[in-house]
């Protein structure tokens, strides 16, 4: 089964979704439609076949491929629902940058071939994180793009170690820990390096550090990176994973980050290279 996951605020009235489902049905694919970012103010468009609607998390065992109609944010939202399941994802760009998407809307005719069994897969490294407070784990999560520690408008003091060896400590707005896939996101905006998405590394990028000595680092994926959050007495900070705020932080909280065992499988049909995509940033 192909799970078609549209962003209904990008695919208004699900017109492109209907077009894709009809095309896939004509090619013999079974489909379910699993809209992303729906809320109480969203209504199913009039005339849409509601029997196609499913909750992605409920049908994961039956899903062989996922077709995402949206931007990079939509793909990140879908990945969070997979809970580590390595189901191939094909993205159609309805957003702005579309670094993780393989097709543009005028290329949807290529979807059936892209979903064939001999599809090329780009395996994307993920990070797993454990947030500990008082020695107890209070949160476990995974990230495809990045993990961000950030103050609520005030300076905080993160200190980072790699396999127990101190890397840096600084006062600033926060710290980004990114994957190669996430290197073109917030990390790049904060001055971090651009890394090929299929590479294997952990990127640490300080955010507005109040010192000249805090620089971006690229470390081996085999390292365990730990970050201690301090200087929070009377101040507030939060932890965000792939753009989702997942926890408020307290002084002394310890974040442990490692390469995840699972990858995200992105279908790559070779229409555009990573370097072609970078032209969007010019």
N, C-alpha and C positions, 0 to 999 in steps of 0.2 A: 504494500500500500504506500502511496505517496501522500504525505501530509503537506498540504498547501497552506502556508502560514502568511497571510497578508497583513500588512499594517493598514487598517481600514481608514486611517486618517491620511494616508498617502494614496491608496487605491480607493478613491471615493466611489461609493455605491458598489464596490467590489466588481467593477466592470472587467478589469484585467484578470481578476481571479476567475470569473466565469469563463472568460476566453481560454485561460490556461486549462481549466478543468475539462472543458469540452474537447480541447485538443488532446489532452492526455487520455480521456475516455475513448476517443477515436483511435488511439494507438494501443488500446487494450490495457491501460493502467487503471487500477482502482484508486480512488481518491477520497480524501477527507479534507475538509476545510477547517482550519484552526486559527481564527483571527488572534492577533497579538495586540496588546494595549487596549483592549475593550474595557469600557467602564459603564456606569449606570446611565450615562447620557448617550451611549451609542446604541442604535437600534439596527436590527437586521434590515437591509434594504428591501423594499417592497418587490415581490416577485422572485426573490432569491430562494433556492431550494434548501430549506432548513434541515432536510434529512442529511445533508452533507456535513453539517456542523458537528464538530467534536472537540473535546478538550484534549490537547496534545498529550498531556501527562497520562491520560487514561488509555491511550491507544498505542503508546510507545512500543510494546512488544510486537505489534503488528506492522510497524512502520519500517519500510526498507530505505526510503529516501525522503528528504525534506526539501520542499521548494519554498523559499522565502521571498516574498514580494515586499520590498521595503529597502531601507538603508542599512548601514552598519549597526545602528542601534537596534533595529529589528532583529538582526541576526544574533546580537548579544543577548537579547531577551529570550530568543528561542533556545540558545545554548544553555541558559540558566535553567530552563525547563527539562533539559536532557539528563541532568544529574549524573554526568559522566558517560552516558551512552554514546558510543561512537557511530552515530547514524550519519551518512553522507549528506551534506547540505549544499544546495545550489541556490545562489542568490541572484535575484533580478533587482537592479538598482533603481529604486524610486526615491532615493534620498539625494544627497549632495555629492559627497566624496565617493562613497561606494567602494572603499578599498577591499572589502571582503566579498564583493559580489563578482560574478563571472559574466553577467549579461546585462544589457540595457533593454528597456521596454520594446524597442524595435527589433530585438533579436530573439523574441520568445519562440520563434519557429524552431530554434535550436534546442529547446528544452527536452523533447523526447529523446533525441540522440544523446544529450548530456546525461540523461538518466539511465543509459544502457549499462549492462553489467561490466563492460570494459572501460568504464569511466576512469579518467585520471584523477587521483586524489592528492590534494595538498594537505599534509598532516601538520596541524598547528599545535605547537606546545601550549600547555596550560600550566598555571600555577595553582598550588593548593596552599591554603593558609589556615593557621590555627591561632586564635586569639585567646590568650591566657590572662587571667586576673587572679592574683593571690595563689598562683600555682595550679589553678583549675581552668580547664578549657571551657570557655563560654560560647565559642563560635567556631564552626568549621565551614569552609566555603572553597569554591574554585573560581578562577578568573581566566578568561581567554585574552582580555585586553590588559587590564591593569588593576592594581590595588593601591588605593590612595589614602594616606593619613593627612588630614587637613584641619587646621584650626578654624573656629568660627569667627574669623575676622581678627584674630589675635595670634601673636607669635607662640609657637610651641617649640619644644626641643627634642627632636628625634635623634637617637643614637643607634647606629647600625653596625652589626658584626657579620662576617662571613665565616662560617665554621668556627665561631668563637674568637676570631681575630677582628679587632676593632677596625672599622673602615673610616667612620667619621661621626662627629657630633656637632650639631649646629642649631642656632635659633633661626626660625623662618616660618613660612606659611605652612610647610608640610613636606611630604616625601611621596614620590611615585615609585612603585615597583611594577615594572611592565614586562610583558612578553615581547618577542620580536613582532608579533602581530600588532600589539599595542604601541609599537614604537612610533607610529605615525599619528598617534592621538594626542592625549594630554601631555605625555612625556616629551614629544617633539616640541609642543608649544612652550614647555618649560625649559627648553634648551637641551633636551636629551638627543642621543644619536638615532639615526634611521638605520634599521636593521632589516635584512631580508626576512620575510615572514616565516620561511621554513627553517631558519636558523634555530639554534638551541642556546639560549642564554637568558640571564636575568638582568634586567636593566634597573638601576637605581638613579632617580633624577630628583635632586632637591628642588623645592618650589620656593622661589624668592628667598634664598638663604641670605642672612645678614652677615656674611663673611666671604672672603675671597677664596677660602680654602675648600669649600664644599663644592665638589665637581661631580658630574655624572659618572657612574661606574657601570661597566659591563662585566658580569662575573659568570663563571662556569655554571651550567645548569645542575651540576652535581653538588653545588654548595647549598648549605642551609643558611638562609639569611634571617637574622633576628633583628627586630627593631623595638627599642624601648621608648615609650612615649613619656616624656617628663615635662616639667614646667607647666603643669595643667592646674595647679592650685588656684582656684578662683577663675579659671579659664576653661573653655570648652573646646573639644575637638571631636572629629568623627572619623569613622572608617567607611570607605566606599569600595565596592567591588563591581567592576564593569559598569560604573555609572550609577549603581544603586547604593544608597546609604544603608549600611547593614548594622551599624552599632555606634553609640556614643562612647568615647574613650575617656578613661580616667588616668590620672598620673600613676605610672608604674605598670600600666598594661604592657604586655609583651606579645608582639606579633612574630610568629614563626612562619616563614615562607619557603617552600620547596617546589621543585618541578613535580607536577602531577603525573601519575602513572598513565592517565588517559590523555588522549589527544582529541582535537576537534577535526573531523574530516571534511574539508571543503572541496567540492567538485570544481576542478579547473579544466576548462575546455580549451585553454590556450589562446583565446581571442585577444587578451591583453595581458602584458607582462606587468610585474610589480613596478618596473622602471617606467613603463608607459603611464601607470597610475600616478606616479610621482609628479607627472607634468601638471596634474590638477592643483598642485601646491605652488606652482611657479607664479 
